Amino acid sequence: MKSAYELAMERLEKKSPAPKITESQREALAELSSVYEAKEAERVTFLQSLITSAQAKGDLTEADDLRQQLGRDLQTIREELETKKNKIWDQE
């Protein structure tokens, strides 16, 4: 007997089948993920060191500004990644 989840997934697959991905798309997506994961890590490391330095100096306003900048930078990087992933998905 199938679970409700399995039945729902079967109905969904019939209505809109999952797109097939080619090996080249899979490789391109993996490369993109790797590159952008490194970009995020680099940005976090850099800004976290500045945040720590600002906190050590007692400048909480600067530390807060840097935290906000980190959030904006990470959001920008993730949006850029999604845009590039969508371009790969759109290729046939």
C-alpha positions in Angstrom: 0.0 0.0 0.0 1.4 3.4 -1.0 1.6 6.3 1.4 -0.3 9.5 0.8 3.0 11.2 -0.1 3.8 8.6 -2.8 0.3 9.0 -4.3 0.6 12.7 -4.3 4.0 12.5 -6.0 2.7 10.2 -8.7 -0.2 12.7 -9.4 2.3 15.6 -9.5 4.6 13.7 -11.9 1.6 13.0 -14.2 0.5 16.7 -14.3 4.0 18.2 -14.7 6.9 15.7 -15.3 10.2 16.6 -13.8 12.6 18.1 -16.3 15.4 15.8 -17.4 18.9 17.0 -16.8 21.8 16.3 -19.1 25.2 15.3 -17.9 26.7 18.6 -19.1 24.0 20.5 -17.2 24.7 18.4 -14.1 28.5 19.2 -14.3 27.8 22.9 -14.9 25.5 23.1 -11.9 28.0 21.3 -9.7 30.8 23.6 -10.8 28.6 26.7 -10.1 27.7 25.4 -6.7 31.3 24.9 -5.9 32.4 28.3 -7.1 29.6 30.1 -5.3 30.1 28.1 -2.1 33.7 29.4 -2.1 32.6 33.0 -2.8 30.3 32.8 0.2 32.9 31.3 2.4 35.5 33.9 1.4 33.0 36.8 2.1 32.0 35.4 5.4 35.6 34.9 6.5 36.6 38.4 5.5 33.7 40.2 7.0 33.6 38.1 10.1 37.2 39.1 10.9 36.2 42.7 10.5 33.2 42.2 12.8 35.4 40.5 15.4 37.9 43.4 15.1 35.2 46.0 15.5 33.8 44.2 18.6 37.2 44.0 20.1 37.5 47.8 19.7 34.1 48.2 21.3 32.6 49.7 18.1 29.3 48.0 18.2 27.8 50.2 15.5 30.5 49.3 13.0 30.1 45.6 13.9 26.3 45.8 13.3 26.9 47.6 10.0 29.3 44.9 8.9 26.8 42.2 9.9 24.2 43.9 7.7 26.7 44.2 4.9 27.4 40.5 5.2 23.7 39.7 4.9 23.4 41.8 1.8 26.5 40.4 0.2 25.4 36.8 0.9 21.9 37.6 -0.6 23.5 39.1 -3.7 25.8 36.1 -4.1 22.9 33.6 -3.8 20.7 35.6 -6.2 23.5 35.6 -8.7 23.9 31.8 -8.3 20.2 31.2 -8.8 20.2 33.4 -12.0 23.1 31.4 -13.4 21.5 28.1 -12.4 18.3 29.1 -14.2 20.2 29.8 -17.3 21.7 26.3 -17.2 18.3 24.8 -16.6 16.9 26.6 -19.6 19.6 25.2 -21.9 18.6 22.1 -23.7 
